[in-house]
Amino acid sequence: MTDLSEDLRNGYRRLGTSTISDALDRLKIAGQCVGIKPLDRGSRLLGRAFTVRYVPAGIPGTVGDYIDDLGGGQVVVLDNRAREDATVWGDILTATAHQRGVEGTVIDGVCRDSDQSLQLGYPIYSRGHWMRTGKDRVIVDAYDVPVTIGGVRVAPGDLMVGDADGVLAVPWARASEVLELASAIGAAEDAIRTGVLGGMSLAEARRAHSYHTLQTPKPS
Protein backbone atom coordinates (compact mmCIF):
# COMPACT_ATOMS: atom_id res chain seq x y z
CA MET A 1 0.00 0.00 0.00
CA THR A 2 1.41 3.38 -1.04
CA ASP A 3 1.62 5.97 1.74
CA LEU A 4 -0.11 9.32 1.41
CA SER A 5 2.03 11.91 -0.33
CA GLU A 6 2.59 15.16 1.53
CA ASP A 7 0.51 16.99 -1.08
CA LEU A 8 -2.47 14.70 -0.52
CA ARG A 9 -2.07 14.69 3.25
CA ASN A 10 -1.77 18.46 3.53
CA GLY A 11 -4.52 19.07 0.99
CA TYR A 12 -7.09 16.89 2.70
CA ARG A 13 -6.17 18.22 6.13
CA ARG A 14 -7.10 21.72 4.97
CA LEU A 15 -10.62 20.63 4.01
CA GLY A 16 -13.71 19.71 6.00
CA THR A 17 -15.85 16.71 5.16
CA SER A 18 -18.67 19.00 4.04
CA THR A 19 -16.52 20.42 1.24
CA ILE A 20 -15.22 16.99 0.26
CA SER A 21 -18.79 15.68 0.29
CA ASP A 22 -19.80 18.33 -2.25
CA ALA A 23 -16.93 17.26 -4.48
CA LEU A 24 -18.02 13.63 -4.21
CA ASP A 25 -21.55 14.63 -5.20
CA ARG A 26 -20.27 16.55 -8.21
CA LEU A 27 -18.24 13.53 -9.30
CA LYS A 28 -21.15 11.13 -8.62
CA ILE A 29 -19.16 9.20 -6.03
CA ALA A 30 -21.12 7.72 -3.12
CA GLY A 31 -18.67 8.17 -0.28
CA GLN A 32 -20.59 9.67 2.66
CA CYS A 33 -20.96 7.01 5.38
CA VAL A 34 -24.47 7.42 6.74
CA GLY A 35 -24.90 7.26 10.52
CA ILE A 36 -21.20 6.92 11.37
CA LYS A 37 -20.22 9.66 13.83
CA PRO A 38 -17.19 10.59 15.96
CA LEU A 39 -17.06 9.77 19.66
CA ASP A 40 -15.31 13.12 20.09
CA ARG A 41 -16.45 16.03 17.92
CA GLY A 42 -12.89 17.36 18.08
CA SER A 43 -11.56 14.32 16.24
CA ARG A 44 -9.95 14.47 12.81
CA LEU A 45 -9.24 11.34 10.81
CA LEU A 46 -7.15 10.82 7.68
CA GLY A 47 -5.60 7.61 6.43
CA ARG A 48 -5.94 4.57 4.20
CA ALA A 49 -8.37 1.79 4.97
CA PHE A 50 -7.41 -1.59 6.38
CA THR A 51 -10.70 -3.46 6.17
CA VAL A 52 -12.14 -6.20 8.38
CA ARG A 53 -15.45 -7.95 7.77
CA TYR A 54 -17.36 -9.64 10.61
CA VAL A 55 -20.13 -12.23 10.49
CA PRO A 56 -22.32 -13.73 13.23
CA ALA A 57 -20.49 -16.42 15.20
CA GLY A 58 -21.59 -19.93 14.30
CA ILE A 59 -18.25 -21.73 14.35
CA PRO A 60 -15.17 -21.24 16.53
CA GLY A 61 -13.31 -18.12 15.48
CA THR A 62 -11.70 -14.91 16.59
CA VAL A 63 -12.57 -11.23 16.76
CA GLY A 64 -9.11 -10.57 15.33
CA ASP A 65 -5.48 -9.88 16.27
CA TYR A 66 -4.85 -7.87 13.09
CA ILE A 67 -3.81 -4.75 15.00
CA ASP A 68 -0.28 -6.12 15.55
CA ASP A 69 0.44 -5.68 11.84
CA LEU A 70 -0.83 -2.10 11.43
CA GLY A 71 0.78 1.29 11.91
CA GLY A 72 0.96 4.90 10.81
CA GLY A 73 -1.08 6.05 7.84
CA GLN A 74 -3.69 3.32 8.28
CA VAL A 75 -7.29 3.47 9.46
CA VAL A 76 -9.00 0.36 10.81
CA VAL A 77 -12.35 -0.06 9.02
CA LEU A 78 -14.67 -2.63 10.62
CA ASP A 79 -17.83 -3.88 8.93
CA ASN A 80 -20.07 -5.39 11.62
CA ARG A 81 -23.22 -5.07 9.52
CA ALA A 82 -24.46 -2.08 11.56
CA ARG A 83 -24.99 -4.28 14.61
CA GLU A 84 -25.49 -2.35 17.83
CA ASP A 85 -25.83 -5.37 20.14
CA ALA A 86 -22.24 -6.65 19.96
CA THR A 87 -19.05 -4.60 19.96
CA VAL A 88 -15.93 -5.21 17.85
CA TRP A 89 -13.61 -2.63 19.42
CA GLY A 90 -12.60 -1.89 23.02
CA ASP A 91 -9.92 -0.44 25.26
CA ILE A 92 -7.19 -3.00 24.54
CA LEU A 93 -7.48 -2.40 20.81
CA THR A 94 -7.57 1.36 21.38
CA ALA A 95 -4.41 1.28 23.51
CA THR A 96 -2.57 -0.96 21.03
CA ALA A 97 -3.63 1.05 17.97
CA HIS A 98 -2.66 4.32 19.65
CA GLN A 99 0.76 2.91 20.59
CA ARG A 100 1.34 1.74 17.02
CA GLY A 101 0.42 5.10 15.52
CA VAL A 102 -2.75 3.92 13.75
CA GLU A 103 -4.73 6.95 12.54
CA GLY A 104 -8.11 5.86 13.90
CA THR A 105 -10.99 3.39 13.64
CA VAL A 106 -14.25 3.42 11.68
CA ILE A 107 -16.98 0.95 12.62
CA ASP A 108 -20.30 0.09 11.03
CA GLY A 109 -21.44 -0.99 14.46
CA VAL A 110 -20.49 0.03 17.99
CA CYS A 111 -17.44 0.20 20.23
CA ARG A 112 -17.03 -0.03 23.99
CA ASP A 113 -14.65 1.37 26.62
CA SER A 114 -15.15 4.75 24.98
CA ASP A 115 -13.48 6.65 27.82
CA GLN A 116 -10.11 5.19 26.80
CA SER A 117 -10.36 6.62 23.32
CA LEU A 118 -11.34 10.03 24.69
CA GLN A 119 -8.46 10.03 27.19
CA LEU A 120 -5.89 9.10 24.54
CA GLY A 121 -7.37 11.31 21.84
CA TYR A 122 -7.69 8.26 19.57
CA PRO A 123 -10.30 8.88 16.83
CA ILE A 124 -13.21 6.43 16.65
CA TYR A 125 -16.14 6.83 14.28
CA SER A 126 -19.05 4.46 14.85
CA ARG A 127 -22.80 4.12 15.29
CA GLY A 128 -22.40 4.53 19.04
CA HIS A 129 -20.94 2.86 22.09
CA TRP A 130 -22.24 0.05 24.27
CA MET A 131 -20.66 -2.41 26.69
CA ARG A 132 -21.53 -5.91 25.45
CA THR A 133 -18.67 -7.89 23.92
CA GLY A 134 -18.68 -9.30 20.43
CA LYS A 135 -16.75 -12.39 21.57
CA ASP A 136 -18.82 -15.52 20.88
CA ARG A 137 -21.28 -13.33 18.99
CA VAL A 138 -19.27 -12.33 15.90
CA ILE A 139 -16.11 -13.58 14.23
CA VAL A 140 -13.78 -12.21 11.57
CA ASP A 141 -14.81 -13.43 8.13
CA ALA A 142 -12.12 -11.70 6.05
CA TYR A 143 -9.37 -9.08 6.00
CA ASP A 144 -8.45 -6.66 3.21
CA VAL A 145 -11.68 -7.14 1.26
CA PRO A 146 -14.31 -4.63 0.17
CA VAL A 147 -16.70 -3.85 3.03
CA THR A 148 -19.79 -1.71 3.55
CA ILE A 149 -19.72 1.19 6.01
CA GLY A 150 -22.84 3.30 6.40
CA GLY A 151 -24.07 2.15 3.01
CA VAL A 152 -20.77 2.97 1.30
CA ARG A 153 -18.50 0.43 -0.35
CA VAL A 154 -14.99 0.79 1.07
CA ALA A 155 -12.14 -1.04 -0.66
CA PRO A 156 -8.79 -1.79 1.00
CA GLY A 157 -6.58 1.28 0.69
CA ASP A 158 -9.36 3.78 0.11
CA LEU A 159 -8.85 7.15 1.78
CA MET A 160 -10.91 7.68 4.94
CA VAL A 161 -11.55 11.28 6.02
CA GLY A 162 -13.39 12.27 9.18
CA ASP A 163 -14.17 15.31 11.29
CA ALA A 164 -16.98 16.55 13.56
CA ASP A 165 -19.60 16.03 10.83
CA GLY A 166 -18.83 12.38 10.15
CA VAL A 167 -16.66 10.24 7.93
CA LEU A 168 -16.41 9.56 4.22
CA ALA A 169 -14.49 7.24 1.92
CA VAL A 170 -12.67 8.44 -1.17
CA PRO A 171 -11.73 5.77 -3.74
CA TRP A 172 -7.94 5.74 -3.79
CA ALA A 173 -7.73 5.90 -7.56
CA ARG A 174 -9.67 9.18 -7.49
CA ALA A 175 -8.14 10.79 -4.39
CA SER A 176 -6.21 13.43 -6.36
CA GLU A 177 -9.22 14.27 -8.54
CA VAL A 178 -11.48 14.66 -5.51
CA LEU A 179 -8.92 16.82 -3.73
CA GLU A 180 -8.52 19.14 -6.72
CA LEU A 181 -12.27 19.67 -7.05
CA ALA A 182 -12.86 19.96 -3.29
CA SER A 183 -10.11 22.60 -3.07
CA ALA A 184 -11.82 24.61 -5.83
CA ILE A 185 -15.17 24.35 -4.03
CA GLY A 186 -13.55 25.44 -0.79
CA ALA A 187 -11.95 28.43 -2.51
CA ALA A 188 -15.33 29.46 -3.96
CA GLU A 189 -16.99 29.25 -0.55
CA ASP A 190 -14.16 31.29 0.99
CA ALA A 191 -14.68 33.92 -1.69
CA ILE A 192 -18.40 34.06 -0.90
CA ARG A 193 -17.67 34.61 2.79
CA THR A 194 -15.12 37.30 1.94
CA GLY A 195 -17.60 39.02 -0.34
CA VAL A 196 -20.31 39.09 2.31
CA LEU A 197 -17.90 40.43 4.93
CA GLY A 198 -16.85 43.08 2.40
CA GLY A 199 -20.40 44.34 1.97
CA MET A 200 -21.93 42.19 -0.77
CA SER A 201 -25.34 40.64 -0.22
CA LEU A 202 -25.35 36.88 0.21
CA ALA A 203 -27.35 36.52 -3.00
CA GLU A 204 -24.78 38.57 -4.93
CA ALA A 205 -21.82 36.68 -3.48
CA ARG A 206 -23.41 33.31 -4.16
CA ARG A 207 -24.29 34.28 -7.72
CA ALA A 208 -20.78 35.57 -8.39
CA HIS A 209 -19.26 32.22 -7.42
CA SER A 210 -21.95 29.82 -8.73
CA TYR A 211 -22.75 28.62 -5.20
CA HIS A 212 -25.88 26.69 -6.11
CA THR A 213 -24.10 24.51 -8.65
CA LEU A 214 -20.85 23.79 -6.78
CA GLN A 215 -22.01 20.28 -5.88
CA THR A 216 -24.21 19.64 -8.93
CA PRO A 217 -23.07 16.50 -10.77
CA LYS A 218 -21.01 17.16 -13.86
CA PRO A 219 -22.76 16.32 -17.14
CA SER A 220 -21.90 12.84 -18.35
N, C-alpha and C positions, 0 to 999 in steps of 0.2 A: 504494500500500500504506500503510495507516494504521500509524503508529508505536505501540509499546507505551505505554499510559498508565502513569503512575507507580504507580497502584494495582496494576495487573497486574504490572509489573516488580518492585515491592517484595514483592508477595504471593508470586510464584513463587520469588523469591530466598530467601525464608524456608523453603522446603520442599525436601525431598530427593525424588529420583525414586521412592523406594520408596513414600512417602506419596501422591504423584501417581499412581503406578501403581495403588494401591488404589482411588483415586477413579475412574480409568478403568475398572477392573474393575466397580465398582458401577454405573457408567453404561453398561456394555456397549460401551465404546469400545476397539477394538484399536489401542493406540498404542505399545506397548513393542517397540522395535526389537531383534530377537533377534540376538545375536552381534556387535553394534556396541559397541566398548569404547573408553575414552579411552587415548591414548598416555600421558598423565600422570594418575595417580589424583587429583592435586590440582586438576584442571581443573573448572571450572564453565562451563556453556554456557546461554545464554538469548537467543533471538532468533527472527525470522520467516524462514521458508524461502525461499531462492531456489533453484529446482530446475534440475538439469541431467541429461539422460538420454544415456547413451553406448550405442553399438552397436559390434559388431566392424567393423573397417575393411575395406572392400571396394572403396571408391571414394575418390578424393582428398578429404581433409577436414581438420579441425582438432580439436585437443583443447580448444580454447576460449580466447578472450581476454576472457571475460565479466567478469573480476574488475575491470576498469577502470571498470565502471559501478556497482559495489557500494560499500557503506559501513556506517556504524554502524546497529545494530539488525537487521542481516541475518546469516543463517547460510547458508553455501554447502552445498547438499545434493546429492550426486553419486550417481546410480544407475549403477553399473558392473556390474550383474547379479551381484554377489557374486564377481566375478573376483578371484583372488589371484595371477594370473600377469602382470598388466599394470597399472601404477599410473596414476592420473589426478590426482595431486597431489604437488608437490615443493617444494623450497626457494624457488624464484622466486615461486610462487604464495603460499607462506606469508609471505614477506617483503612482498609487495605487499598481501595481505589485511591483515596486521598494520598496515602503514602507513596503510591506508585505514580502519581502525577496524572491520573486519568482526568479528563476534562469535565466529566459529569455523567449522569445516568438519565435515560428517558424510558418510561415504563407505560405500556398500555395495560394498566392495572394499578396496583397500589404497593406502597412500601410500608415499612414499619421502623421503629426506633428513629423517628424523624428528628428528635432533639440532637442526635449525633451529627446529622448533616448540617443543621443550623449552627451548631457550635463550631464545626470545622470550616464552615463556609463552602461545603461541597454541594454543587448544584444537582438537584433532583427535580425532574419534571414527571408528573404522574397524574393519575385520576384522583389521588387522595392518599391518605395514610390510615392504616388500621393495624391491629396487633397480631392477627392470627397468621401463623406460619403457613408457608406453602409446602413444607416438607410432608410427604405422604399424600399430598393433594395434587401437586403438579410435578412434572419432571421435564428436564431438557429434552427436546425432540431433535434440535439441530442448531449448529453454529454457522455463522457466516453464510446465511441464506436470506433471500428476500423475506421481509416480515411486514406486518401491517400495524401501524401505530396511528390511532385516532383516524382511521379510515384512509390513511396514506400508505402507499407502498414505499418501503425503505429498503434499498439494496445495500449490501456491505460496501462500505467506503463512501456512501453518500454524505454530504455535508449537513450536519445538524446545527441549527442556530436557534438560540433561545434567549428570551429576556422576560420582563415582567408580564408581557402580554401572551406568552405561550411559546411554543416551539414549532419549527417547521423543518422540512427536509428538502434539500436542494440536490437534484441528481448530479453526481460528481462530474459527469461529462458536460454539464451545462453551467457549472459553478461560475466560470468567468463571464459567460453571457448574462447570467442573472445579476452578477455584481455590477457589470457595466450599466445595465438598464436601471437597476435599483439606485445606483449613484446618480444617474440623470434625474430620476424621479425625486430623489432627496434634494438635489440642487434646485429643482423647480419649486418644491415646497418651501425651501429656504428663501427663495426669491419672492414668493407670495408673502411670507411673513415679513420680510424686509420691506416690501412695498406697502403693506398695511401699516407698519410702524412708521413709515415715512409719509403717511397721509393719504394713501390710496384707499378707496373703498375695497371691501373684501371682494365684491363682485368684479371690480376692475382688475384687481390683482389676480384673481382666479382666471379671468378671461385672458389676460396677458400671457399666462403661462399654461394655458390649456388644462387647467386643473381637472375638469370633469372627464377628461379622456386619458389621464395618466395611466390608469389601470385597465383601460378598455383593451380587450384582446386585439392583437394585430391582425389585419386581414390575412386570410390564408393565401 
